[in-house]
Amino acid sequence: MNTYGTLFRVSIYGESHGKAIGVLIDGIPAGIKLDIDLIKHDLDLRRPGGMGTTPRIERDEFSILSGYFNGYTTGTPLHVMIENTNTKSEDYEQLKKHPRPGHADFVAEVKYKGYQDYRGGGHFSGRLTAAIVIAGAIAKQIIPFHISSKIIQLGSETNPSKFDQLIETLQQEKDSIGGIIEVKATSMVVGLGEPFFHKLDAEIAKIMFSIPAVKGVEIGDGFHGVHLRGSEFNDALSDASGKTTTNHSGGISGGISNGNDLVIKVMMKPASSIGKPQQTYDFNQHEVKELEVKGRHDSVIIKRAGIVLESALAISLADFYLISKAYQ
């Protein structure tokens, strides 16, 4: 449903053009001094800005409604809310019966029998990732690991110096593009993960795939490992701590963290909402017709996604970290 986690439990709610979105986090230990500036910093990284991002600018000012007192977490559920203030819902009326190709418009209409909030993509919108970023920023204050991300590929282009030129071309063509983000966690410990069905890599993949537009997740070498033999892929131990000479497995062995850096590569598809006309089925006219999407959208959503994927990883690691503490 809309909840992730065992001990660090994160539930999100809201719609893109609803009154508010938010997150409820249960399982935060009491006495954590929250760094409010870190939450604001991470939200700023997610906000639009520059070529390829939407002109819809939300302030993302949040209110902590419970679970926080005198600067510290209380141990009870933490509720954080963000009001939506910049919406143009009229741009989405046509999409209820003339759904966007590649978007959740059609499947949501069928699954929820037409009762869904379709404005701005509703509950399927990337707007909801602001709630995930808040939860991730709080998770970062619980775990002792450092998390970072970077775009390593945009379409078929792997040279970062050519990214802006590619984005400019896309905007002129009213099209979109996907790419790959590498997310890392360093200063890791050995032992996070609960095989068989609660493995670390399985849960990381689960939360990553929960992020809108994610279509592929690789741990370590991922699919590239098919080109290597066992003698090449095996990560040989170099000392008693478990450090290895290589890291083809991306820091996870048998579903358990092995102390090396976690390395995850995430593929995000091109945004569905594009200005370029597309031929797709119109349920009002009962025929295939041209659709030109209106509204304010990202042509390169991956530019804003790094902090979202970092947050998703932080949430998963916070859950496993608290589980490991419980066992100790």
Secondary structure, 3 states (H helix, E strand, C coil): CCEECCCCEEEEEECCCCCEEEEEEECCCCCCECCHHHHHHHHHHHCCCCCCCCCCCCCCCEEEEECEECCEECCCCEEEEEECCCCCHHHHHHHHCCCCCCCCHHHHHHHCCCCCCCHHHHHHCHHHHHHHHHHHHHHCCCCCCEEEEEEEEECCECCHHHHHHHHHHHHHHCCCCCEEEEEEEECCCECCCECCCECHHHHHHHHHHCCCCEEEEEECCHHHHHHCCHHHHCCCECCCCCCECCCCCCCEECCEEECCCEEEEEEECCCCCCCCCEEEEECCCCEEEEECCCCCCCCCCHHHHHHHHHHHHHHHHHHHHHHHHHHC
